[in-house]
């Protein structure tokens, strides 16, 4: 018993100050939102487009567009660019409300997720219980969702928790591209969740199919199967990106 | 004493090397099967992997390959045989380690395996992978995932409990079917396939721009281990020699991956025993190790750290100093948190004698990794089949004797300490040089195999290239393939309430199996 108390004292208080205080420090090599300096792009160069494993980059009429839902946040585009025009910035804020907002024209601001409407916020704003459904993928997103429940992040201080049954839930938080083998289970879980309900897509797989985009064994994310309220890009998204998205949805982070 | 026959008939190689496909002996079916059965039963070999692919010369035939490991000599033995699509006798009744591999062959190539005691689907690939639907042993049956002929026990007190695919926690999908007598589990059958996303199929014809990303996402928590296996195979096929510095950085990353996952599992085990102090501390400290990996490469799971030819990132003096400081900090927080587990009687009482996997059963099943070492089986690919940095630096192999949850937890606890020491040592003595070696095209008509000791246990990637040096077949064997049946056997006679704790103590992968 004394040893337990001593260890407790030594471990200290570890819950981060975010969002009231600064976010936790990200490593210098962290790859957040990709940014392209088109001034450096010679006409007709499409090296980044060709290198991207998921075809997340498109060039149309001289405009470069990046689909964050497809982006694996790897280094393939930056490695392939001979002009040093593309890099991943430190910006961890990536969550958006609609599929259209996932694609950003280079140079434009990202339309970060807006809060739910007032009526829905009144219901979920202080208590949001989510049923997680893992529907394919690599278990990376699931791991970093679990991290949010550890003492450093302490998701429950926002009234958000993961529950065991869809019948106890206010919505689903889905990972994976939705394999053909998980489609029925996902839809059952959705129908078992009482309305009103929300759906959150976490990770490149759930947003777009991720590395498995266009596989016949999987769907291209949950967008075609369920009405999605929040897309959180990343492969996998950093826990900070996920938390930021959830808090934006609930109106706990605004104007920054 | 006579040399066992398989050593003359099979080709002996070491991991991380490529050989010409023409050099792999093609044996008659009976000799192929006898060699495997004898090597496993009489000479302590293990079946590392076994797979089949279509025979390009005939629609009526398939080609089977087997890779065995002889751990004491560090040798791998390979052979091939030709089998008719119309079916052939199963080897599983004589060699249980073949059982899941033969089921995969039956499923993916639609070949009936006569006399297989447990011939059921594995990944339920639907119609996508089926080349000859009509000959499939499962044709006509409902092709839906999870619908199969579960082992069933009848009796007055006997009841069935079905769990999954969606579980109570934030974990991957899978289905567990228990046959229980009251609270006692008579039998557990595990049915997977929910994570099947067609990766092995998609790897065919590679390497291309997506191949590497498949390798990194075979199993997200083992990104480094699977990445190393893939990279090592391509490097062997392209005759690329990785620099000592890159090899050391890969080793650092692989051990950080092991530490992070072991710490997470010890926290999870504490949670399942309702001991919240260690659960809370370890849950947080796991993040400290993931963040060290993120300092190396920007991603907590090590995405982009390994790349074919070396590593994508280097470690400068400033980063090295910061990593050493964080390593010392994390170690100082971690050791007392883990120590609490062993000093709390309510925890050790819960762990001890729960979910015992007998050593003999583990050997028969070919169980690998922590689960094997916890049964007193002295095996570790880092020592027995070393590649990269492990050829020069040795980590002590940790074993325990109980075969129970306590032993599996204890092995993890000690492995964490050895891995921390290893990471510190490597950081302090990083070899100089570049981290990347350019490489040429892949060799044509070759076979390469790579073994890595991931945190779960030995994983194996085997690849065959065609006449153009493209992947004709890329075969992935996650340690979980060897170990899921071990979990099922460990549950026999146990309480159904023990299942979450036992499941956590094996901590197996679904996506690594379903692929």
Interface residues (C-beta under 8 A of the other chain):
Chain A: X3 X4 X7 X8 X10 X11 X14 X26 X27 X28 X29 X30 X31 X50 X51 X52 X53 X54 X72 X73 X74 X75 X76 X88 X132 X133 X134 X135 X136 X137 X138 X139 X140 X141 X142 X143 X144 X145 X146 X147 X149 X150 X151 X152 X162 X164 X165 X176 X177 X179 X180 X181 X182 X184 X185 X189 X210 X211 X212 X215 X216 X217 X218 X235 X236 X238
Chain B: X124 X125 X126 X128 X144 X145 X165 X166 X168 X169 X170 X171 X172 X173 X193 X194 X195 X196 X197 X198 X199 X201 X202 X209 X210 X212 X213 X214 X217 X218 X219 X220 X221 X223 X264 X277 X280 X281 X283 X284 X286 X287 X291 X294 X295 X296 X297 X298 X299 X300 X301 X303 X304 X312 X313 X333 X336 X337 X340 X343 X344 X509 X510 X511 X514
